[in-house]
Amino acid sequence: MSEVNLGRKKEKCENCTKQCNKKQSEESINSLQDKGLATGEVSDSASVQQVLLSACLSCDGCVSEEEGQRISQQNLDEINHVLALNKKCDTSKHKILVVSVCPQSLPYFAIKFQLDVPAAAQKLCGFLKTVGAHYVFDTTIAASFSILESQKEFIQRYRRKHHDSNAMPMFTSSCPGWIRYAERVLGSLVTPHICTARSPQQIMGSLIKGFFARQQKLTSEQVFHVVVAPCFDKKLEAVRDEFYKSVLETRDILHLMQQSKTSVEEVDSVALDHIFGESNDAGLTRHEGRGSEGFLEHIFKHAAKEIFGLEAQEIVYKTLRNRDFQEVVLERDGETLLQFAAVYGFRNIQTLVHRMRKGKVPYQLVEMEEQYISLPVQLPESKPELLRLYQDWLDGQDSPQTQQCLHTQYKNHTPSSAHSTNPDIQ
């Protein structure tokens, strides 16, 4: 996300357009730094403090008191409580501790451990099992579901675009800060355009609490699921009523290592677990594309083949306003067939929203996501475990169970006139 310079004077909150004392005061900036409420590091400077825009989500106008309490509960105290219960002889209170690690978190551990990403993943898995985790997965399988469901939804939207004004453009994003901004500020102008496929984090929760729990002959209440995510905003996503779970930041895990007085050298390297019980010796993979999960590239190639019968072998990005606003075009005989955009940062998103108000958005799909690491590429369609899960867990790719577990709905929390105003972004 883009950074914003914070001066000493009180200014408007970027997301709620209200005067935000908590965000602007020096005391509060220090508090944000201490509590880790910013997505990234707060940099100290004699003249200017810098904070990521998503830190604005900590203000009273954007997060309710109940949500704030639920966010604050996602910490090491919660996981330590579960670990303590599991050590007691009252087995009725024991829980199976399952940890799902987002691949985007792994470069952080790789740097801290001074290892490559696959080796760091095995060290992390070894440590988590040492402190009491029963299973450690990565969320790539959930991201594959999200990509395939997004591809399917895009085709459906494209085919009804002439009689549904909300069909295009379709927005893909699993960034909780963006989703909160869309629901609380932009409202009905944008929310109908957001792809309903759940984020990898959300799908992983459904997979663990549903299919995995049944596979282990457990109730969902007997499974305690923790997601290790790269940023604080993922805790905000976790408080949504439809998929509440506990989220720990990468820094939380390092604090857990400090609490247990464990060094990396002391930890055994352990392979990540597989959802079907087999050892995941194939190693970590990622999805093709520039974004963290490559939604744009996958949907672009799928739509080119499904709609126009064309093979999009090479995708060329054209930079527009800046390197964080790029587009991809599919052409045939000089005719533009598909026009997608990759938009990063709230400033560029705001530019796109202004164009939407004027009806001047030429894109069928817009990806809003953060960029991450390089790992071996594997197409979601090539994962045999996906087809197995579609059948064993979801009763088929087009079943009601698939719609319930892999899709969600985004809500308009704004007054009816909100879409006609211009929210301030500093």
Order of alpha helices (4+ residues) and beta strands (2+ residues): beta-alpha-alpha-beta-alpha-alpha-beta-alpha-alpha-beta-alpha-beta-alpha-alpha-beta-alpha-beta-alpha-alpha-beta-beta-beta-alpha-beta-alpha-alpha
